Amino acid sequence: MIINKTNNTKTLTKVGIVGGGVAGSTIALRLAEIGVDVVLFEEGASLVNGPPICHLHAGGNLYREISDQQCLDLLKQSIDTLRVFPHTANIRPTVIAVPTRDNGEPDALLPRLELLQQTYQNLVESDENNKVLGEPNDYFKLYDQATLTKLAAKALPTTPATLDDWMIPVAKNLNLDEFKYPIVLVQEYGLSVFRIAATASLALSKLNTCQVLTGAKVNHLEQNDSTQQWDIHFQQFNAELQDWVTDCEQVDYLINACGYRTGTIDNMAQLPRERMVEFKAAYVTHWKNSQGIWPEVIFHGERGTPNGMAQLTPYPDGYFQLHGMTEDITLFSKGLVHSTATNAQPELSAPFIKKLTHAWQENEVTLRSTRAIHHMSQFVPEFSTATVGGLPLFGAQQIPGQDATLRAADISFDGMNYARTEIVKASSALSAANAVVEKLQSLGLITASVSGSLEADFPVTLSLTLSQVEHFAEQLAEQRNYPSALARQVAF
């Protein structure tokens, strides 16, 4: 399918992007919005259909093990993401609780939270448009047990109006004696993969500078030694002919945005790269008896152990997405694989490839979802009544290099006129797109005027209304066999 386009300014340079996930789609938007000719290849039927994106990571507070610098990078990237894609966020806070059984201490989180709050304050003072995570003074709040006991006695608010309101269902449902204090509430918002997909699809359909080819599988690359241009050979299914048609596009610059399959394009381009790929899944559950409007809740734990972190992500209509960082739930035995000296593409075993390309076995969906429910009910006992709510949200996440804890990464440049996106978190996609613009400018391949204002550089994207985005997002969710509630906004 080629998405229809309207008039816009063109440049002489043509950029090819292989992969229409969050990184490839964001880069396509960034370039097309400033008048650069783009052709975007996506093997699947629609854009942004990959790993279980559910979180902005505005400060990296879910991860105790990453550096302060990564947290600062994620904070800035998340702020930029919300400025450009305001309709993709679920605007509700996140609660971070440390169980008594955990070796960590809540006090260890405080220096980082104070650093992030001050940094957010500085960013808002430098540009009022950066105030997208609420008031800087409200970036986080600490709760002791006595305060939570008082909140537990209050009635559930119909609509949370204060930070304390968000804590009431948490206080009512946790055994407060089983946690270390303080418990933290932080303005770490959710992110909807379906509304990201809808935003990208709708905005690109309005831009005549971007040609989107879905159902297009790239199978060969050739680079001209004298011009440095790339020939991208691909196959695309032709519905009229009921057959695959082979075609080729010539581009001046090639961007490899293939996510967990980035190594396959590196191999075609003969540009090796060391990386890891990790298969993960999150589980859709339905808690019919849930009461109140919940924040997201993170229960810290040691990754990969039976006591791994538990993550409760709320959606409308009683749906909750669950992560349990154990090998029985979100993580998988042998689910983390490495590239080799002769192959830039880490090779997942056949059972993972089957999940990624075909379908899960129903019994495994039930088994792992049930385990996730049990894991969560250790902390929220009433959650034991939840049931399987749909298919898992799953995918394989690439991690450049050898550091499995890396979370803030965006792009690398290699060879001639070649780049590969290496985002680990969705909020890094815009950073990768900005780096591409700077690179193309430095090479003299584009002379498009960039205003320096995020809002001014994305006029088409920001012209979309929440109603438009949400409506199309619900259609995408249903097409992908997920509850439409996962596409609807959760708003503070």
C-alpha positions in Angstrom: 0.0 0.0 0.0 1.2 3.5 -0.9 -0.2 6.2 1.4 -1.7 9.1 -0.4 -0.1 12.5 0.0 -0.8 16.2 -0.3 1.4 19.0 -1.5 4.5 20.0 0.3 8.0 21.3 -0.4 10.6 18.8 -1.8 14.4 18.6 -1.7 16.7 17.0 -4.2 18.0 14.4 -1.7 16.1 11.2 -1.3 16.3 9.2 2.0 15.4 5.5 2.3 14.3 4.2 5.7 14.0 0.4 6.2 11.7 -0.3 9.0 8.4 1.4 10.0 8.6 1.0 13.8 8.7 3.8 16.2 12.2 4.8 15.2 11.7 4.6 11.4 8.3 6.3 11.5 9.6 9.1 13.7 12.6 9.8 11.4 10.3 9.7 8.4 8.0 12.3 10.0 11.0 14.5 11.0 12.4 14.5 7.5 9.2 14.7 5.6 7.9 17.6 7.8 10.9 19.7 6.7 10.5 18.8 3.0 13.0 16.0 2.6 12.0 13.2 0.1 11.5 10.0 2.0 10.6 6.4 1.1 9.7 4.2 4.1 9.7 0.4 3.8 7.7 -1.6 6.3 7.3 -5.4 6.0 4.2 -5.5 8.1 0.7 -4.3 7.3 0.9 -1.1 9.4 3.4 1.2 11.2 4.7 0.9 14.7 3.8 -2.7 15.5 6.6 -4.0 17.8 7.7 -4.3 21.4 5.2 -3.6 24.3 5.7 0.2 24.5 3.8 1.4 27.5 6.0 4.0 29.2 7.6 7.3 28.5 10.6 6.8 30.8 10.7 10.4 31.7 13.7 10.1 34.0 14.3 6.3 33.9 13.0 5.8 37.4 12.0 2.2 36.7 15.6 1.2 36.5 17.8 1.4 39.6 20.8 0.0 37.7 21.3 2.6 35.0 23.5 5.7 35.3 22.3 9.2 36.3 23.3 10.4 32.8 21.0 7.9 31.1 18.2 9.1 33.3 18.9 12.7 32.4 19.0 11.8 28.7 15.6 9.9 29.0 14.1 12.9 30.8 15.0 15.3 28.0 14.0 12.9 25.3 10.7 12.2 26.9 9.9 16.0 27.2 10.7 16.4 23.5 8.5 13.4 22.7 5.5 14.9 24.5 6.0 18.2 22.8 5.8 16.7 19.4 3.4 13.8 20.1 1.1 15.2 22.8 -1.7 12.7 22.0 0.4 9.6 22.6 0.7 10.0 26.4 -1.4 8.5 29.2 -1.0 11.3 31.6 -1.0 9.7 35.1 1.8 9.3 37.6 3.8 6.2 38.5 4.2 4.9 42.0 7.5 3.2 43.0 7.4 0.9 46.0 10.3 -1.2 47.5 9.1 -4.4 49.2 10.6 -5.3 52.5 12.0 -8.5 50.9 14.0 -6.4 48.4 17.7 -5.6 49.1 17.3 -2.1 47.9 16.4 1.0 50.0 14.0 3.8 48.9 16.4 6.4 50.2 18.8 5.4 47.5 16.3 6.8 44.9 16.2 10.2 46.4 19.4 11.8 45.1 18.5 10.9 41.5 14.9 12.1 41.9 16.2 15.5 43.3 18.6 15.7 40.3 15.8 15.0 37.8 13.5 17.5 39.5 16.1 20.2 39.4 16.9 19.4 35.8 13.2 19.5 34.8 13.0 22.9 36.6 15.9 24.2 34.6 14.4 23.0 31.4 11.1 24.7 32.1 12.8 27.9 33.0 14.8 27.8 29.7 11.6 27.1 27.7 8.1 27.1 29.0 7.1 24.6 26.3 9.1 22.0 28.3 6.5 22.0 31.0 4.8 18.8 29.9 5.2 16.7 33.1 3.2 18.9 35.4 4.7 21.5 37.7 8.4 20.9 38.4 7.7 21.1 42.2 5.3 18.2 41.7 7.8 16.0 39.7 7.8 13.6 42.6 6.3 13.3 46.1 7.2 11.0 49.0 4.7 9.1 51.2 5.4 7.6 54.6 3.3 4.8 56.1 1.2 7.1 58.3 0.2 9.3 55.4 -0.8 6.3 53.3 -2.8 4.9 56.2 -4.8 8.1 56.3 -5.3 8.1 52.5 -6.6 4.5 52.7 -9.5 5.7 54.9 -10.6 8.2 52.2 -13.2 7.6 49.6 -12.1 6.9 46.1 -12.3 10.0 43.9 -14.3 9.8 40.7 -11.6 11.8 38.9 -8.2 12.2 40.6 -7.5 16.0 41.0 -4.4 15.9 43.2 -1.3 13.7 43.6 -2.8 12.3 46.8 -6.0 11.3 45.0 -3.9 9.0 42.8 -2.4 7.4 45.8 -5.8 6.4 47.4 -6.4 3.2 45.4 -2.8 2.2 46.0 -3.1 2.8 49.8 -6.4 0.9 50.0 -5.0 -2.2 48.2 -1.5 -2.7 49.5 -0.5 -4.3 52.7 1.4 -1.3 53.9 3.4 -3.3 56.4 5.2 -5.1 53.6 7.0 -2.1 52.1 9.9 0.1 52.9 9.4 3.8 53.1 9.1 6.3 51.6 7.0 5.1 48.7 7.5 7.5 45.8 5.0 9.0 43.3 6.7 10.4 40.2 5.4 12.1 37.1 6.4 9.2 34.9 3.7 9.0 32.3 2.4 6.2 30.1 2.8 5.9 26.4 0.4 4.3 24.0 1.9 2.2 21.2 -1.5 2.4 19.3 -1.7 6.2 19.5 2.0 6.4 18.4 1.1 4.2 15.4 -2.0 6.3 14.7 -0.1 9.6 14.9 2.6 8.4 12.5 0.2 6.9 10.0 -2.2 9.9 9.9 0.6 12.5 9.7 2.6 10.7 7.0 -0.6 10.3 5.0 -0.8 14.1 4.8 2.8 14.6 3.7 3.6 14.4 0.0 7.3 14.1 0.8 6.9 10.6 2.2 6.1 7.5 0.3 5.1 4.7 2.7 5.4 1.1 1.4 3.8 -1.4 3.7 4.0 -5.1 3.0 7.4 -4.4 1.5 10.3 -6.8 2.3 13.8 -5.5 1.6 16.0 -8.4 0.4 19.1 -6.8 -1.2 21.2 -3.7 -1.0 23.8 -2.3 -3.4 25.8 0.9 -3.1 27.4 2.8 -6.0 31.0 3.4 -5.2 31.2 6.7 -7.1 27.9 8.3 -6.1 27.4 6.6 -2.7 23.8 6.1 -3.6 22.0 3.0 -2.5 19.8 0.7 -4.5 17.1 -0.9 -2.3 15.7 -4.0 -3.8 12.4 -5.2 -2.3 9.4 -7.4 -2.8 5.8 -6.3 -2.3 2.6 -8.2 -2.5 0.3 -7.0 -5.3 -3.3 -7.7 -4.4 -4.5 -7.3 -8.0 -2.0 -9.8 -9.4 -2.1 -11.9 -6.2 1.6 -12.3 -6.4 4.8 -10.8 -5.1 6.3 -8.0 -7.3 10.0 -7.2 -7.2 11.0 -3.5 -7.4 14.0 -1.2 -6.6 14.3 2.3 -5.1 17.4 4.4 -5.4 18.2 6.7 -2.5 21.0 9.1 -1.6 21.1 8.1 2.1 20.0 4.8 3.8 18.7 4.5 7.3 18.4 1.1 8.9 15.5 1.2 11.4 14.7 -2.5 11.5 14.5 -2.8 15.3 15.5 -6.3 16.4 16.3 -7.2 12.8 18.7 -4.3 12.3 21.5 -6.8 11.9 20.0 -8.3 8.8 20.3 -5.0 7.0 23.8 -4.5 8.5 24.7 -7.8 6.9 23.3 -6.7 3.5 25.2 -3.5 3.7 28.4 -5.3 4.9 28.6 -3.1 7.9 29.0 -5.3 11.0 27.9 -4.2 14.4 27.9 -5.7 17.9 24.5 -5.9 19.5 22.1 -8.0 21.6 18.5 -8.8 21.1 16.1 -9.6 23.9 12.6 -11.1 23.5 10.1 -9.8 26.0 6.4 -9.9 26.6 3.8 -8.0 28.7 0.4 -9.4 29.5 -3.1 -8.0 29.0 -5.4 -8.7 31.9 -8.8 -7.6 33.0 -9.6 -6.8 36.6 -13.4 -6.6 36.7 -13.5 -5.8 40.4 -10.9 -2.9 40.2 -12.0 0.2 42.0 -10.8 3.7 41.4 -8.6 5.2 38.8 -5.1 3.8 39.2 -1.6 5.2 38.7 1.0 2.9 37.3 2.7 1.0 40.1 6.2 -0.4 40.1 7.3 -2.9 42.7 11.0 -3.1 42.7 12.7 -6.5 42.6 15.9 -8.2 41.3 15.7 -8.8 37.6 15.7 -12.4 36.4 14.9 -13.8 39.8 11.5 -15.1 41.0 11.2 -11.8 42.9 11.7 -9.7 39.8 10.2 -6.3 39.4 6.4 -6.2 39.0 4.7 -3.5 36.9 1.0 -2.7 36.9 0.0 -0.4 33.9 -3.6 0.8 34.0 -5.9 1.4 31.0 -9.6 2.2 30.8 -12.4 -0.3 31.5 -10.5 -2.4 34.0 -7.7 -3.5 31.7 -4.2 -3.7 33.1 -0.9 -4.5 31.4 1.5 -6.6 33.5 5.3 -7.0 33.5 7.0 -9.4 35.8 10.8 -9.4 35.3 11.2 -13.1 35.8 11.9 -15.8 33.2 8.4 -17.2 33.8 6.7 -14.0 32.8 8.2 -11.1 30.9 11.7 -12.5 30.4 12.5 -15.8 28.7 15.2 -18.4 29.2 17.6 -18.0 26.3 15.6 -14.9 25.2 18.8 -12.7 25.3 21.1 -13.4 22.3 24.2 -11.8 21.0 25.7 -11.0 17.5 28.8 -12.8 16.4 32.0 -11.9 14.5 30.4 -13.2 11.3 26.8 -12.2 11.8 25.5 -8.8 12.9 22.0 -10.3 13.5 21.6 -12.0 16.9 19.8 -15.3 16.2 16.7 -16.0 18.3 15.7 -19.6 18.5 12.7 -21.0 16.5 10.1 -20.7 19.3 10.7 -17.0 19.6 10.7 -16.5 15.8 7.3 -18.3 15.7 5.9 -16.0 18.3 7.2 -12.9 16.4 6.0 -14.0 12.9 3.0 -16.2 13.5 1.2 -16.6 16.8 1.4 -17.7 20.4 0.0 -21.0 21.5 -3.2 -20.3 23.5 -2.1 -22.4 26.4 1.1 -20.4 26.8 -0.8 -17.1 26.7 -3.0 -18.4 29.5 -0.1 -19.9 31.5 2.2 -16.8 31.4 -0.7 -14.3 31.9 -1.8 -16.3 34.9 1.7 -16.2 36.3 1.8 -12.5 35.8 -1.5 -12.1 37.7 -0.2 -14.3 40.6 3.1 -12.3 40.7 1.1 -9.0 41.0 -1.3 -10.4 43.6 1.7 -10.8 46.0 1.5 -7.0 46.3 -2.1 -6.3 45.4 -4.0 -9.2 46.8 -7.3 -8.3 45.2 -5.7 -8.6 41.8 -5.9 -12.4 42.2 -9.4 -12.1 40.7 -8.1 -10.7 37.4 -8.4 -12.7 34.3 -6.6 -13.0 30.9 -7.7 -9.9 28.9 -6.2 -10.6 25.5 -3.1 -11.4 23.6 0.3 -10.5 25.1 2.1 -7.4 23.9 5.4 -8.7 22.8 8.5 -8.1 20.7 12.2 -8.3 20.5 14.3 -5.3 21.7 17.7 -4.5 20.3 20.5 -3.3 22.6 23.7 -2.0 21.0 27.0 -3.2 22.3 27.4 -5.5 25.3 25.7 -3.6 28.2 22.3 -5.3 28.8 21.3 -2.4 31.2 21.6 0.2 28.5 18.4 2.2 28.1 19.3 5.6 26.5 20.6 5.1 23.0 19.5 6.5 19.7 21.6 6.1 16.5 25.0 5.3 15.0 26.5 6.3 11.7 28.7 3.9 9.6 30.2 3.6 6.2 29.1 6.1 3.6 25.6 7.5 3.7 24.4 4.9 6.2 22.9 5.1 9.6 21.3 2.6 11.9 18.8 3.4 14.7 19.6 1.8 18.0 16.8 3.0 20.3 16.0 0.9 23.3 13.2 3.1 24.5 10.5 4.8 22.3 11.3 8.2 23.8 14.7 8.1 22.2 13.3 8.0 18.6 13.0 11.8 18.3 16.7 12.1 19.4 17.6 9.7 16.6 15.6 11.7 14.1 17.3 15.0 15.1 20.7 13.4 14.8 19.8 12.3 11.2 18.9 15.9 10.3 22.2 17.2 11.7 24.1 14.5 9.8 22.4 15.2 6.5 23.1 18.9 6.9 26.7 18.3 7.7 27.1 16.2 4.5 25.4 18.9 2.5 22.7 16.5 1.5 19.9 18.7 2.7 19.6 22.4 2.9 16.1 22.4 4.5 15.6 25.2 6.9 15.2 23.9 10.5 13.6 26.4 12.8 15.1 25.1 16.1 11.5 24.9 17.5 10.1 21.5 17.8 6.6 22.8 17.4 7.4 24.7 14.3 9.2 21.7 12.7 6.2 19.4 13.1 3.2 21.5 11.8 1.4 18.5 10.2 1.9 16.2 13.1 0.7 18.7 15.6 -2.4 19.6 13.5 -3.9 16.2 14.4 -6.6 16.2 17.1 -6.8 13.8 20.0 -10.1 12.6 18.6 -8.6 11.8 15.2 -5.6 10.0 16.8 -7.7 8.0 19.3 -10.3 6.9 16.7 -7.6 5.5 14.4 -5.7 4.0 17.3 -8.8 2.1 18.4 -9.1 0.7 14.8 -5.5 -0.4 14.9 -5.9 -2.1 18.3 -8.9 -4.0 17.0 -7.1 -5.0 13.7 -4.2 -6.3 15.9 -6.7 -8.3 18.1 -6.3 -6.2 21.2 -9.0 -4.6 23.3 -9.8 -1.1 22.0 -9.4 0.2 25.6 -5.7 -0.1 25.3 -5.8 2.7 22.6 -7.9 5.2 24.6 -6.3 7.9 26.6 -5.8 7.9 30.4 -5.7 11.6 31.4 -4.9 13.3 34.6 
